[in-house]
Amino acid sequence: MGKILIVDDTLFMRTLLKNILFSGGHTIAGEAGDGEEAVAKYKELKPDLVTMDVVMPKMNGIEALKGIKAFDPAARVVMCTAVGQEQMVKLAIKSGAKGYIVKPFQAPKVLEEVKNVLAS
């Protein structure tokens, strides 16, 4: 089980992910509402894994991913994307994301992806 930082600009999505991850036995290290906050919180909390929304204000998920990977090349980040954002997912994987989950979230798929990335 991992210590996870949840990054999404929507409180509803953060709460939904928090509930799914908590039900899977994970610890929530913290939450961030935009990419800038995500990079700062990563440095502060040093979580085992980050769930990162792709589309956010101030700094998008790809930019935040790059900021986190620059600080910690071993960082494990799972991107959260809406259907139809395949190009963003490909860019995220090229930028160092370890996996992705698609909205609307389905608990079994979220937990399986998190488990796989934590095991890698």
PDB file as gemmi writes it, atoms N, CA and C in Angstrom:
CRYST1    1.000    1.000    1.000  90.00  90.00  90.00 P 1                      
ATOM      1  N   MET A   1       0.843  -1.177   0.000  1.00  0.00           N  
ATOM      2  CA  MET A   1       0.000   0.000   0.000  1.00  0.00           C  
ATOM      3  C   MET A   1       0.885   1.236   0.000  1.00  0.00           C  
ATOM      4  N   GLY A   2       0.401   2.270  -0.647  1.00  0.00           N  
ATOM      5  CA  GLY A   2       1.252   3.436  -0.820  1.00  0.00           C  
ATOM      6  C   GLY A   2       0.722   4.705  -0.191  1.00  0.00           C  
ATOM      7  N   LYS A   3       1.643   5.652  -0.065  1.00  0.00           N  
ATOM      8  CA  LYS A   3       1.329   7.002   0.395  1.00  0.00           C  
ATOM      9  C   LYS A   3       1.153   7.838  -0.877  1.00  0.00           C  
ATOM     10  N   ILE A   4      -0.055   8.359  -1.110  1.00  0.00           N  
ATOM     11  CA  ILE A   4      -0.399   8.933  -2.409  1.00  0.00           C  
ATOM     12  C   ILE A   4      -0.771  10.413  -2.307  1.00  0.00           C  
ATOM     13  N   LEU A   5      -0.252  11.191  -3.271  1.00  0.00           N  
ATOM     14  CA  LEU A   5      -0.622  12.599  -3.437  1.00  0.00           C  
ATOM     15  C   LEU A   5      -1.629  12.671  -4.575  1.00  0.00           C  
ATOM     16  N   ILE A   6      -2.796  13.245  -4.309  1.00  0.00           N  
ATOM     17  CA  ILE A   6      -3.858  13.364  -5.308  1.00  0.00           C  
ATOM     18  C   ILE A   6      -3.871  14.784  -5.852  1.00  0.00           C  
ATOM     19  N   VAL A   7      -3.751  14.914  -7.189  1.00  0.00           N  
ATOM     20  CA  VAL A   7      -3.723  16.229  -7.819  1.00  0.00           C  
ATOM     21  C   VAL A   7      -4.855  16.336  -8.844  1.00  0.00           C  
ATOM     22  N   ASP A   8      -5.781  17.237  -8.579  1.00  0.00           N  
ATOM     23  CA  ASP A   8      -6.885  17.517  -9.504  1.00  0.00           C  
ATOM     24  C   ASP A   8      -7.444  18.880  -9.137  1.00  0.00           C  
ATOM     25  N   ASP A   9      -7.842  19.657 -10.139  1.00  0.00           N  
ATOM     26  CA  ASP A   9      -8.373  20.991  -9.847  1.00  0.00           C  
ATOM     27  C   ASP A   9      -9.816  20.959  -9.362  1.00  0.00           C  
ATOM     28  N   THR A  10     -10.449  19.789  -9.408  1.00  0.00           N  
ATOM     29  CA  THR A  10     -11.836  19.661  -8.976  1.00  0.00           C  
ATOM     30  C   THR A  10     -11.903  18.905  -7.643  1.00  0.00           C  
ATOM     31  N   LEU A  11     -12.475  19.536  -6.635  1.00  0.00           N  
ATOM     32  CA  LEU A  11     -12.605  18.922  -5.310  1.00  0.00           C  
ATOM     33  C   LEU A  11     -13.364  17.604  -5.399  1.00  0.00           C  
ATOM     34  N   PHE A  12     -14.425  17.564  -6.208  1.00  0.00           N  
ATOM     35  CA  PHE A  12     -15.228  16.344  -6.359  1.00  0.00           C  
ATOM     36  C   PHE A  12     -14.349  15.171  -6.820  1.00  0.00           C  
ATOM     37  N   MET A  13     -13.483  15.405  -7.818  1.00  0.00           N  
ATOM     38  CA  MET A  13     -12.624  14.334  -8.337  1.00  0.00           C  
ATOM     39  C   MET A  13     -11.580  13.910  -7.297  1.00  0.00           C  
ATOM     40  N   ARG A  14     -11.033  14.882  -6.565  1.00  0.00           N  
ATOM     41  CA  ARG A  14     -10.067  14.532  -5.509  1.00  0.00           C  
ATOM     42  C   ARG A  14     -10.737  13.663  -4.447  1.00  0.00           C  
ATOM     43  N   THR A  15     -11.956  14.040  -4.069  1.00  0.00           N  
ATOM     44  CA  THR A  15     -12.691  13.279  -3.047  1.00  0.00           C  
ATOM     45  C   THR A  15     -13.010  11.875  -3.546  1.00  0.00           C  
ATOM     46  N   LEU A  16     -13.430  11.765  -4.787  1.00  0.00           N  
ATOM     47  CA  LEU A  16     -13.751  10.471  -5.378  1.00  0.00           C  
ATOM     48  C   LEU A  16     -12.513   9.568  -5.387  1.00  0.00           C  
ATOM     49  N   LEU A  17     -11.393  10.098  -5.843  1.00  0.00           N  
ATOM     50  CA  LEU A  17     -10.154   9.319  -5.863  1.00  0.00           C  
ATOM     51  C   LEU A  17      -9.696   8.960  -4.453  1.00  0.00           C  
ATOM     52  N   LYS A  18      -9.824   9.915  -3.540  1.00  0.00           N  
ATOM     53  CA  LYS A  18      -9.436   9.679  -2.150  1.00  0.00           C  
ATOM     54  C   LYS A  18     -10.219   8.497  -1.585  1.00  0.00           C  
ATOM     55  N   ASN A  19     -11.521   8.469  -1.825  1.00  0.00           N  
ATOM     56  CA  ASN A  19     -12.368   7.388  -1.322  1.00  0.00           C  
ATOM     57  C   ASN A  19     -11.989   6.041  -1.937  1.00  0.00           C  
ATOM     58  N   ILE A  20     -11.726   6.031  -3.249  1.00  0.00           N  
ATOM     59  CA  ILE A  20     -11.334   4.792  -3.930  1.00  0.00           C  
ATOM     60  C   ILE A  20     -10.012   4.277  -3.368  1.00  0.00           C  
ATOM     61  N   LEU A  21      -9.027   5.173  -3.280  1.00  0.00           N  
ATOM     62  CA  LEU A  21      -7.696   4.773  -2.814  1.00  0.00           C  
ATOM     63  C   LEU A  21      -7.718   4.337  -1.349  1.00  0.00           C  
ATOM     64  N   PHE A  22      -8.450   5.074  -0.538  1.00  0.00           N  
ATOM     65  CA  PHE A  22      -8.574   4.743   0.883  1.00  0.00           C  
ATOM     66  C   PHE A  22      -9.209   3.356   1.041  1.00  0.00           C  
ATOM     67  N   SER A  23     -10.236   3.076   0.229  1.00  0.00           N  
ATOM     68  CA  SER A  23     -10.906   1.766   0.296  1.00  0.00           C  
ATOM     69  C   SER A  23      -9.959   0.644  -0.103  1.00  0.00           C  
ATOM     70  N   GLY A  24      -8.923   0.968  -0.890  1.00  0.00           N  
ATOM     71  CA  GLY A  24      -7.933  -0.021  -1.303  1.00  0.00           C  
ATOM     72  C   GLY A  24      -6.782  -0.151  -0.319  1.00  0.00           C  
ATOM     73  N   GLY A  25      -6.878   0.554   0.818  1.00  0.00           N  
ATOM     74  CA  GLY A  25      -5.865   0.439   1.853  1.00  0.00           C  
ATOM     75  C   GLY A  25      -4.709   1.412   1.744  1.00  0.00           C  
ATOM     76  N   HIS A  26      -4.802   2.364   0.831  1.00  0.00           N  
ATOM     77  CA  HIS A  26      -3.728   3.340   0.651  1.00  0.00           C  
ATOM     78  C   HIS A  26      -3.877   4.508   1.629  1.00  0.00           C  
ATOM     79  N   THR A  27      -2.771   5.189   1.871  1.00  0.00           N  
ATOM     80  CA  THR A  27      -2.754   6.386   2.707  1.00  0.00           C  
ATOM     81  C   THR A  27      -2.717   7.594   1.788  1.00  0.00           C  
ATOM     82  N   ILE A  28      -3.503   8.605   2.104  1.00  0.00           N  
ATOM     83  CA  ILE A  28      -3.494   9.835   1.316  1.00  0.00           C  
ATOM     84  C   ILE A  28      -2.497  10.790   1.968  1.00  0.00           C  
ATOM     85  N   ALA A  29      -1.388  11.034   1.269  1.00  0.00           N  
ATOM     86  CA  ALA A  29      -0.335  11.914   1.794  1.00  0.00           C  
ATOM     87  C   ALA A  29      -0.789  13.370   1.767  1.00  0.00           C  
ATOM     88  N   GLY A  30      -1.564  13.722   0.740  1.00  0.00           N  
ATOM     89  CA  GLY A  30      -2.029  15.093   0.606  1.00  0.00           C  
ATOM     90  C   GLY A  30      -2.761  15.280  -0.700  1.00  0.00           C  
ATOM     91  N   GLU A  31      -3.192  16.530  -0.935  1.00  0.00           N  
ATOM     92  CA  GLU A  31      -3.934  16.884  -2.140  1.00  0.00           C  
ATOM     93  C   GLU A  31      -3.409  18.201  -2.678  1.00  0.00           C  
ATOM     94  N   ALA A  32      -3.543  18.380  -3.987  1.00  0.00           N  
ATOM     95  CA  ALA A  32      -3.175  19.646  -4.624  1.00  0.00           C  
ATOM     96  C   ALA A  32      -4.216  19.963  -5.686  1.00  0.00           C  
ATOM     97  N   GLY A  33      -4.485  21.265  -5.872  1.00  0.00           N  
ATOM     98  CA  GLY A  33      -5.516  21.697  -6.801  1.00  0.00           C  
ATOM     99  C   GLY A  33      -5.004  22.215  -8.132  1.00  0.00           C  
ATOM    100  N   ASP A  34      -3.676  22.314  -8.284  1.00  0.00           N  
ATOM    101  CA  ASP A  34      -3.102  22.715  -9.571  1.00  0.00           C  
ATOM    102  C   ASP A  34      -1.667  22.206  -9.650  1.00  0.00           C  
ATOM    103  N   GLY A  35      -1.065  22.348 -10.812  1.00  0.00           N  
ATOM    104  CA  GLY A  35       0.267  21.811 -11.042  1.00  0.00           C  
ATOM    105  C   GLY A  35       1.349  22.432 -10.185  1.00  0.00           C  
ATOM    106  N   GLU A  36       1.295  23.739  -9.981  1.00  0.00           N  
ATOM    107  CA  GLU A  36       2.300  24.413  -9.152  1.00  0.00           C  
ATOM    108  C   GLU A  36       2.272  23.857  -7.728  1.00  0.00           C  
ATOM    109  N   GLU A  37       1.058  23.729  -7.195  1.00  0.00           N  
ATOM    110  CA  GLU A  37       0.892  23.189  -5.842  1.00  0.00           C  
ATOM    111  C   GLU A  37       1.358  21.734  -5.794  1.00  0.00           C  
ATOM    112  N   ALA A  38       1.125  20.993  -6.879  1.00  0.00           N  
ATOM    113  CA  ALA A  38       1.527  19.583  -6.937  1.00  0.00           C  
ATOM    114  C   ALA A  38       3.032  19.429  -6.796  1.00  0.00           C  
ATOM    115  N   VAL A  39       3.791  20.247  -7.517  1.00  0.00           N  
ATOM    116  CA  VAL A  39       5.251  20.156  -7.457  1.00  0.00           C  
ATOM    117  C   VAL A  39       5.739  20.502  -6.045  1.00  0.00           C  
ATOM    118  N   ALA A  40       5.186  21.557  -5.461  1.00  0.00           N  
ATOM    119  CA  ALA A  40       5.569  21.969  -4.103  1.00  0.00           C  
ATOM    120  C   ALA A  40       5.231  20.882  -3.086  1.00  0.00           C  
ATOM    121  N   LYS A  41       4.023  20.314  -3.194  1.00  0.00           N  
ATOM    122  CA  LYS A  41       3.596  19.274  -2.240  1.00  0.00           C  
ATOM    123  C   LYS A  41       4.426  18.001  -2.410  1.00  0.00           C  
ATOM    124  N   TYR A  42       4.789  17.684  -3.652  1.00  0.00           N  
ATOM    125  CA  TYR A  42       5.625  16.496  -3.871  1.00  0.00           C  
ATOM    126  C   TYR A  42       6.944  16.652  -3.120  1.00  0.00           C  
ATOM    127  N   LYS A  43       7.561  17.816  -3.266  1.00  0.00           N  
ATOM    128  CA  LYS A  43       8.849  18.069  -2.602  1.00  0.00           C  
ATOM    129  C   LYS A  43       8.712  18.005  -1.087  1.00  0.00           C  
ATOM    130  N   GLU A  44       7.582  18.487  -0.579  1.00  0.00           N  
ATOM    131  CA  GLU A  44       7.339  18.509   0.870  1.00  0.00           C  
ATOM    132  C   GLU A  44       7.005  17.121   1.413  1.00  0.00           C  
ATOM    133  N   LEU A  45       6.109  16.395   0.734  1.00  0.00           N  
ATOM    134  CA  LEU A  45       5.557  15.146   1.260  1.00  0.00           C  
ATOM    135  C   LEU A  45       6.294  13.888   0.814  1.00  0.00           C  
ATOM    136  N   LYS A  46       6.976  13.952  -0.316  1.00  0.00           N  
ATOM    137  CA  LYS A  46       7.682  12.797  -0.892  1.00  0.00           C  
ATOM    138  C   LYS A  46       6.809  11.535  -0.891  1.00  0.00           C  
ATOM    139  N   PRO A  47       5.676  11.591  -1.586  1.00  0.00           N  
ATOM    140  CA  PRO A  47       4.777  10.428  -1.619  1.00  0.00           C  
ATOM    141  C   PRO A  47       5.343   9.276  -2.458  1.00  0.00           C  
ATOM    142  N   ASP A  48       4.743   8.097  -2.301  1.00  0.00           N  
ATOM    143  CA  ASP A  48       5.137   6.929  -3.089  1.00  0.00           C  
ATOM    144  C   ASP A  48       4.609   7.024  -4.510  1.00  0.00           C  
ATOM    145  N   LEU A  49       3.494   7.743  -4.679  1.00  0.00           N  
ATOM    146  CA  LEU A  49       2.835   7.829  -5.983  1.00  0.00           C  
ATOM    147  C   LEU A  49       2.005   9.103  -6.043  1.00  0.00           C  
ATOM    148  N   VAL A  50       1.850   9.636  -7.259  1.00  0.00           N  
ATOM    149  CA  VAL A  50       1.017  10.814  -7.486  1.00  0.00           C  
ATOM    150  C   VAL A  50      -0.033  10.464  -8.535  1.00  0.00           C  
ATOM    151  N   THR A  51      -1.294  10.815  -8.272  1.00  0.00           N  
ATOM    152  CA  THR A  51      -2.307  10.767  -9.322  1.00  0.00           C  
ATOM    153  C   THR A  51      -2.423  12.199  -9.814  1.00  0.00           C  
ATOM    154  N   MET A  52      -2.252  12.416 -11.115  1.00  0.00           N  
ATOM    155  CA  MET A  52      -2.137  13.761 -11.675  1.00  0.00           C  
ATOM    156  C   MET A  52      -3.156  13.991 -12.790  1.00  0.00           C  
ATOM    157  N   ASP A  53      -4.048  14.952 -12.574  1.00  0.00           N  
ATOM    158  CA  ASP A  53      -4.971  15.358 -13.623  1.00  0.00           C  
ATOM    159  C   ASP A  53      -4.168  15.994 -14.748  1.00  0.00           C  
ATOM    160  N   VAL A  54      -4.595  15.805 -15.981  1.00  0.00           N  
ATOM    161  CA  VAL A  54      -3.878  16.380 -17.120  1.00  0.00           C  
ATOM    162  C   VAL A  54      -4.220  17.857 -17.284  1.00  0.00           C  
ATOM    163  N   VAL A  55      -5.511  18.185 -17.250  1.00  0.00           N  
ATOM    164  CA  VAL A  55      -5.958  19.557 -17.530  1.00  0.00           C  
ATOM    165  C   VAL A  55      -6.239  20.289 -16.224  1.00  0.00           C  
ATOM    166  N   MET A  56      -5.394  21.309 -15.932  1.00  0.00           N  
ATOM    167  CA  MET A  56      -5.551  22.113 -14.713  1.00  0.00           C  
ATOM    168  C   MET A  56      -5.103  23.541 -14.995  1.00  0.00           C  
ATOM    169  N   PRO A  57      -5.562  24.482 -14.160  1.00  0.00           N  
ATOM    170  CA  PRO A  57      -5.125  25.875 -14.316  1.00  0.00           C  
ATOM    171  C   PRO A  57      -3.693  26.073 -13.804  1.00  0.00           C  
ATOM    172  N   LYS A  58      -3.124  27.216 -14.076  1.00  0.00           N  
ATOM    173  CA  LYS A  58      -1.772  27.636 -13.659  1.00  0.00           C  
ATOM    174  C   LYS A  58      -0.686  26.819 -14.335  1.00  0.00           C  
ATOM    175  N   MET A  59      -0.654  25.519 -14.051  1.00  0.00           N  
ATOM    176  CA  MET A  59       0.333  24.613 -14.641  1.00  0.00           C  
ATOM    177  C   MET A  59      -0.373  23.291 -14.888  1.00  0.00           C  
ATOM    178  N   ASN A  60      -0.373  22.831 -16.150  1.00  0.00           N  
ATOM    179  CA  ASN A  60      -1.108  21.596 -16.438  1.00  0.00           C  
ATOM    180  C   ASN A  60      -0.349  20.370 -15.913  1.00  0.00           C  
ATOM    181  N   GLY A  61      -0.981  19.226 -16.028  1.00  0.00           N  
ATOM    182  CA  GLY A  61      -0.427  18.005 -15.472  1.00  0.00           C  
ATOM    183  C   GLY A  61       0.877  17.573 -16.110  1.00  0.00           C  
ATOM    184  N   ILE A  62       1.036  17.825 -17.400  1.00  0.00           N  
ATOM    185  CA  ILE A  62       2.277  17.456 -18.093  1.00  0.00           C  
ATOM    186  C   ILE A  62       3.441  18.302 -17.553  1.00  0.00           C  
ATOM    187  N   GLU A  63       3.214  19.607 -17.414  1.00  0.00           N  
ATOM    188  CA  GLU A  63       4.258  20.495 -16.893  1.00  0.00           C  
ATOM    189  C   GLU A  63       4.605  20.130 -15.450  1.00  0.00           C  
ATOM    190  N   ALA A  64       3.582  19.831 -14.652  1.00  0.00           N  
ATOM    191  CA  ALA A  64       3.808  19.441 -13.261  1.00  0.00           C  
ATOM    192  C   ALA A  64       4.573  18.119 -13.197  1.00  0.00           C  
ATOM    193  N   LEU A  65       4.217  17.173 -14.055  1.00  0.00           N  
ATOM    194  CA  LEU A  65       4.924  15.891 -14.146  1.00  0.00           C  
ATOM    195  C   LEU A  65       6.407  16.138 -14.417  1.00  0.00           C  
ATOM    196  N   LYS A  66       6.698  17.004 -15.377  1.00  0.00           N  
ATOM    197  CA  LYS A  66       8.093  17.308 -15.714  1.00  0.00           C  
ATOM    198  C   LYS A  66       8.812  17.956 -14.533  1.00  0.00           C  
ATOM    199  N   GLY A  67       8.118  18.833 -13.797  1.00  0.00           N  
ATOM    200  CA  GLY A  67       8.703  19.469 -12.621  1.00  0.00           C  
ATOM    201  C   GLY A  67       9.021  18.464 -11.528  1.00  0.00           C  
ATOM    202  N   ILE A  68       8.110  17.519 -11.322  1.00  0.00           N  
ATOM    203  CA  ILE A  68       8.319  16.479 -10.305  1.00  0.00           C  
ATOM    204  C   ILE A  68       9.465  15.558 -10.720  1.00  0.00           C  
ATOM    205  N   LYS A  69       9.489  15.159 -11.996  1.00  0.00           N  
ATOM    206  CA  LYS A  69      10.544  14.258 -12.480  1.00  0.00           C  
ATOM    207  C   LYS A  69      11.913  14.934 -12.454  1.00  0.00           C  
ATOM    208  N   ALA A  70      11.963  16.256 -12.648  1.00  0.00           N  
ATOM    209  CA  ALA A  70      13.228  16.987 -12.562  1.00  0.00           C  
ATOM    210  C   ALA A  70      13.760  16.951 -11.130  1.00  0.00           C  
ATOM    211  N   PHE A  71      12.850  17.024 -10.167  1.00  0.00           N  
ATOM    212  CA  PHE A  71      13.215  16.969  -8.742  1.00  0.00           C  
ATOM    213  C   PHE A  71      13.563  15.541  -8.323  1.00  0.00           C  
ATOM    214  N   ASP A  72      12.759  14.576  -8.806  1.00  0.00           N  
ATOM    215  CA  ASP A  72      12.929  13.170  -8.424  1.00  0.00           C  
ATOM    216  C   ASP A  72      12.702  12.283  -9.648  1.00  0.00           C  
ATOM    217  N   PRO A  73      13.781  11.909 -10.350  1.00  0.00           N  
ATOM    218  CA  PRO A  73      13.638  11.087 -11.561  1.00  0.00           C  
ATOM    219  C   PRO A  73      12.928   9.748 -11.321  1.00  0.00           C  
ATOM    220  N   ALA A  74      12.915   9.282 -10.072  1.00  0.00           N  
ATOM    221  CA  ALA A  74      12.266   8.004  -9.750  1.00  0.00           C  
ATOM    222  C   ALA A  74      10.790   8.161  -9.385  1.00  0.00           C  
ATOM    223  N   ALA A  75      10.275   9.373  -9.438  1.00  0.00           N  
ATOM    224  CA  ALA A  75       8.877   9.627  -9.060  1.00  0.00           C  
ATOM    225  C   ALA A  75       7.925   8.757  -9.882  1.00  0.00           C  
ATOM    226  N   ARG A  76       6.888   8.257  -9.192  1.00  0.00           N  
ATOM    227  CA  ARG A  76       5.864   7.448  -9.858  1.00  0.00           C  
ATOM    228  C   ARG A  76       4.600   8.278  -9.960  1.00  0.00           C  
ATOM    229  N   VAL A  77       4.235   8.613 -11.204  1.00  0.00           N  
ATOM    230  CA  VAL A  77       3.071   9.458 -11.457  1.00  0.00           C  
ATOM    231  C   VAL A  77       2.114   8.722 -12.383  1.00  0.00           C  
ATOM    232  N   VAL A  78       0.833   8.686 -11.978  1.00  0.00           N  
ATOM    233  CA  VAL A  78      -0.231   8.110 -12.792  1.00  0.00           C  
ATOM    234  C   VAL A  78      -1.110   9.271 -13.254  1.00  0.00           C  
ATOM    235  N   MET A  79      -1.249   9.427 -14.557  1.00  0.00           N  
ATOM    236  CA  MET A  79      -2.046  10.519 -15.097  1.00  0.00           C  
ATOM    237  C   MET A  79      -3.535  10.159 -15.087  1.00  0.00           C  
ATOM    238  N   CYS A  80      -4.362  11.168 -14.828  1.00  0.00           N  
ATOM    239  CA  CYS A  80      -5.813  11.010 -14.854  1.00  0.00           C  
ATOM    240  C   CYS A  80      -6.323  11.808 -16.045  1.00  0.00           C  
ATOM    241  N   THR A  81      -6.985  11.130 -16.942  1.00  0.00           N  
ATOM    242  CA  THR A  81      -7.372  11.769 -18.191  1.00  0.00           C  
ATOM    243  C   THR A  81      -8.808  11.452 -18.560  1.00  0.00           C  
ATOM    244  N   ALA A  82      -9.415  12.352 -19.286  1.00  0.00           N  
ATOM    245  CA  ALA A  82     -10.767  12.118 -19.797  1.00  0.00           C  
ATOM    246  C   ALA A  82     -10.663  11.364 -21.120  1.00  0.00           C  
ATOM    247  N   VAL A  83     -11.721  10.679 -21.474  1.00  0.00           N  
ATOM    248  CA  VAL A  83     -11.766   9.992 -22.758  1.00  0.00           C  
ATOM    249  C   VAL A  83     -11.524  11.028 -23.856  1.00  0.00           C  
ATOM    250  N   GLY A  84     -10.735  10.669 -24.855  1.00  0.00           N  
ATOM    251  CA  GLY A  84     -10.471  11.592 -25.961  1.00  0.00           C  
ATOM    252  C   GLY A  84      -9.186  12.387 -25.806  1.00  0.00           C  
ATOM    253  N   GLN A  85      -8.444  12.145 -24.732  1.00  0.00           N  
ATOM    254  CA  GLN A  85      -7.191  12.873 -24.522  1.00  0.00           C  
ATOM    255  C   GLN A  85      -5.978  11.966 -24.748  1.00  0.00           C  
ATOM    256  N   GLU A  86      -6.081  11.079 -25.746  1.00  0.00           N  
ATOM    257  CA  GLU A  86      -5.029  10.098 -25.994  1.00  0.00           C  
ATOM    258  C   GLU A  86      -3.676  10.753 -26.282  1.00  0.00           C  
ATOM    259  N   GLN A  87      -3.674  11.861 -27.030  1.00  0.00           N  
ATOM    260  CA  GLN A  87      -2.410  12.532 -27.353  1.00  0.00           C  
ATOM    261  C   GLN A  87      -1.714  13.041 -26.087  1.00  0.00           C  
ATOM    262  N   MET A  88      -2.503  13.545 -25.148  1.00  0.00           N  
ATOM    263  CA  MET A  88      -1.942  14.023 -23.883  1.00  0.00           C  
ATOM    264  C   MET A  88      -1.350  12.862 -23.090  1.00  0.00           C  
ATOM    265  N   VAL A  89      -2.021  11.709 -23.132  1.00  0.00           N  
ATOM    266  CA  VAL A  89      -1.523  10.532 -22.428  1.00  0.00           C  
ATOM    267  C   VAL A  89      -0.184  10.102 -23.023  1.00  0.00           C  
ATOM    268  N   LYS A  90      -0.095  10.073 -24.357  1.00  0.00           N  
ATOM    269  CA  LYS A  90       1.160   9.689 -25.006  1.00  0.00           C  
ATOM    270  C   LYS A  90       2.282  10.644 -24.610  1.00  0.00           C  
ATOM    271  N   LEU A  91       1.991  11.932 -24.582  1.00  0.00           N  
ATOM    272  CA  LEU A  91       2.979  12.927 -24.179  1.00  0.00           C  
ATOM    273  C   LEU A  91       3.388  12.722 -22.718  1.00  0.00           C  
ATOM    274  N   ALA A  92       2.404  12.413 -21.871  1.00  0.00           N  
ATOM    275  CA  ALA A  92       2.685  12.180 -20.450  1.00  0.00           C  
ATOM    276  C   ALA A  92       3.593  10.973 -20.262  1.00  0.00           C  
ATOM    277  N   ILE A  93       3.341   9.898 -20.987  1.00  0.00           N  
ATOM    278  CA  ILE A  93       4.170   8.695 -20.875  1.00  0.00           C  
ATOM    279  C   ILE A  93       5.595   9.008 -21.347  1.00  0.00           C  
ATOM    280  N   LYS A  94       5.705   9.756 -22.454  1.00  0.00           N  
ATOM    281  CA  LYS A  94       7.032  10.164 -22.941  1.00  0.00           C  
ATOM    282  C   LYS A  94       7.741  11.048 -21.917  1.00  0.00           C  
ATOM    283  N   SER A  95       6.971  11.803 -21.153  1.00  0.00           N  
ATOM    284  CA  SER A  95       7.529  12.726 -20.162  1.00  0.00           C  
ATOM    285  C   SER A  95       7.823  12.043 -18.829  1.00  0.00           C  
ATOM    286  N   GLY A  96       7.502  10.751 -18.718  1.00  0.00           N  
ATOM    287  CA  GLY A  96       7.868  10.013 -17.513  1.00  0.00           C  
ATOM    288  C   GLY A  96       6.734   9.460 -16.672  1.00  0.00           C  
ATOM    289  N   ALA A  97       5.491   9.651 -17.088  1.00  0.00           N  
ATOM    290  CA  ALA A  97       4.380   9.060 -16.328  1.00  0.00           C  
ATOM    291  C   ALA A  97       4.482   7.541 -16.401  1.00  0.00           C  
ATOM    292  N   LYS A  98       4.120   6.875 -15.315  1.00  0.00           N  
ATOM    293  CA  LYS A  98       4.229   5.414 -15.232  1.00  0.00           C  
ATOM    294  C   LYS A  98       2.945   4.706 -15.651  1.00  0.00           C  
ATOM    295  N   GLY A  99       1.840   5.470 -15.767  1.00  0.00           N  
ATOM    296  CA  GLY A  99       0.577   4.868 -16.150  1.00  0.00           C  
ATOM    297  C   GLY A  99      -0.501   5.924 -16.223  1.00  0.00           C  
ATOM    298  N   TYR A 100      -1.723   5.488 -16.487  1.00  0.00           N  
ATOM    299  CA  TYR A 100      -2.831   6.438 -16.548  1.00  0.00           C  
ATOM    300  C   TYR A 100      -4.142   5.748 -16.199  1.00  0.00           C  
ATOM    301  N   ILE A 101      -5.081   6.547 -15.723  1.00  0.00           N  
ATOM    302  CA  ILE A 101      -6.437   6.085 -15.461  1.00  0.00           C  
ATOM    303  C   ILE A 101      -7.393   7.056 -16.148  1.00  0.00           C  
ATOM    304  N   VAL A 102      -8.516   6.517 -16.597  1.00  0.00           N  
ATOM    305  CA  VAL A 102      -9.461   7.293 -17.394  1.00  0.00           C  
ATOM    306  C   VAL A 102     -10.686   7.656 -16.559  1.00  0.00           C  
ATOM    307  N   LYS A 103     -11.108   8.923 -16.704  1.00  0.00           N  
ATOM    308  CA  LYS A 103     -12.350   9.390 -16.070  1.00  0.00           C  
ATOM    309  C   LYS A 103     -13.510   9.013 -16.988  1.00  0.00           C  
ATOM    310  N   PRO A 104     -14.680   8.676 -16.478  1.00  0.00           N  
ATOM    311  CA  PRO A 104     -15.019   8.575 -15.060  1.00  0.00           C  
ATOM    312  C   PRO A 104     -14.314   7.374 -14.427  1.00  0.00           C  
ATOM    313  N   PHE A 105     -13.846   7.573 -13.198  1.00  0.00           N  
ATOM    314  CA  PHE A 105     -13.064   6.546 -12.507  1.00  0.00           C  
ATOM    315  C   PHE A 105     -13.910   5.329 -12.168  1.00  0.00           C  
ATOM    316  N   GLN A 106     -13.316   4.154 -12.379  1.00  0.00           N  
ATOM    317  CA  GLN A 106     -13.916   2.897 -11.948  1.00  0.00           C  
ATOM    318  C   GLN A 106     -12.947   2.308 -10.921  1.00  0.00           C  
ATOM    319  N   ALA A 107     -13.431   2.153  -9.701  1.00  0.00           N  
ATOM    320  CA  ALA A 107     -12.573   1.760  -8.579  1.00  0.00           C  
ATOM    321  C   ALA A 107     -11.641   0.585  -8.888  1.00  0.00           C  
ATOM    322  N   PRO A 108     -12.126  -0.529  -9.450  1.00  0.00           N  
ATOM    323  CA  PRO A 108     -11.215  -1.655  -9.693  1.00  0.00           C  
ATOM    324  C   PRO A 108     -10.056  -1.288 -10.628  1.00  0.00           C  
ATOM    325  N   LYS A 109     -10.338  -0.484 -11.656  1.00  0.00           N  
ATOM    326  CA  LYS A 109      -9.287  -0.097 -12.606  1.00  0.00           C  
ATOM    327  C   LYS A 109      -8.284   0.854 -11.955  1.00  0.00           C  
ATOM    328  N   VAL A 110      -8.786   1.783 -11.149  1.00  0.00           N  
ATOM    329  CA  VAL A 110      -7.896   2.721 -10.441  1.00  0.00           C  
ATOM    330  C   VAL A 110      -6.965   1.947  -9.519  1.00  0.00           C  
ATOM    331  N   LEU A 111      -7.524   1.058  -8.707  1.00  0.00           N  
ATOM    332  CA  LEU A 111      -6.723   0.302  -7.741  1.00  0.00           C  
ATOM    333  C   LEU A 111      -5.725  -0.626  -8.436  1.00  0.00           C  
ATOM    334  N   GLU A 112      -6.119  -1.214  -9.548  1.00  0.00           N  
ATOM    335  CA  GLU A 112      -5.224  -2.106 -10.296  1.00  0.00           C  
ATOM    336  C   GLU A 112      -4.034  -1.318 -10.863  1.00  0.00           C  
ATOM    337  N   GLU A 113      -4.310  -0.158 -11.448  1.00  0.00           N  
ATOM    338  CA  GLU A 113      -3.230   0.660 -12.030  1.00  0.00           C  
ATOM    339  C   GLU A 113      -2.274   1.148 -10.939  1.00  0.00           C  
ATOM    340  N   VAL A 114      -2.819   1.604  -9.836  1.00  0.00           N  
ATOM    341  CA  VAL A 114      -1.988   2.074  -8.713  1.00  0.00           C  
ATOM    342  C   VAL A 114      -1.127   0.935  -8.187  1.00  0.00           C  
ATOM    343  N   LYS A 115      -1.726  -0.231  -8.029  1.00  0.00           N  
ATOM    344  CA  LYS A 115      -0.989  -1.413  -7.556  1.00  0.00           C  
ATOM    345  C   LYS A 115       0.159  -1.752  -8.503  1.00  0.00           C  
ATOM    346  N   ASN A 116      -0.120  -1.756  -9.796  1.00  0.00           N  
ATOM    347  CA  ASN A 116       0.899  -2.087 -10.793  1.00  0.00           C  
ATOM    348  C   ASN A 116       2.054  -1.083 -10.773  1.00  0.00           C  
ATOM    349  N   VAL A 117       1.723   0.202 -10.681  1.00  0.00           N  
ATOM    350  CA  VAL A 117       2.762   1.230 -10.695  1.00  0.00           C  
ATOM    351  C   VAL A 117       3.581   1.183  -9.406  1.00  0.00           C  
ATOM    352  N   LEU A 118       2.929   0.968  -8.272  1.00  0.00           N  
ATOM    353  CA  LEU A 118       3.673   0.867  -7.012  1.00  0.00           C  
ATOM    354  C   LEU A 118       4.604  -0.349  -7.016  1.00  0.00           C  
ATOM    355  N   ALA A 119       4.220  -1.400  -7.716  1.00  0.00           N  
ATOM    356  CA  ALA A 119       5.044  -2.616  -7.775  1.00  0.00           C  
ATOM    357  C   ALA A 119       6.219  -2.480  -8.738  1.00  0.00           C  
ATOM    358  N   SER A 120       6.162  -1.465  -9.611  1.00  0.00           N  
ATOM    359  CA  SER A 120       7.224  -1.320 -10.629  1.00  0.00           C  
ATOM    360  C   SER A 120       8.465  -0.654 -10.078  1.00  0.00           C  
TER     361      SER A 120                                                      
END                                                                             
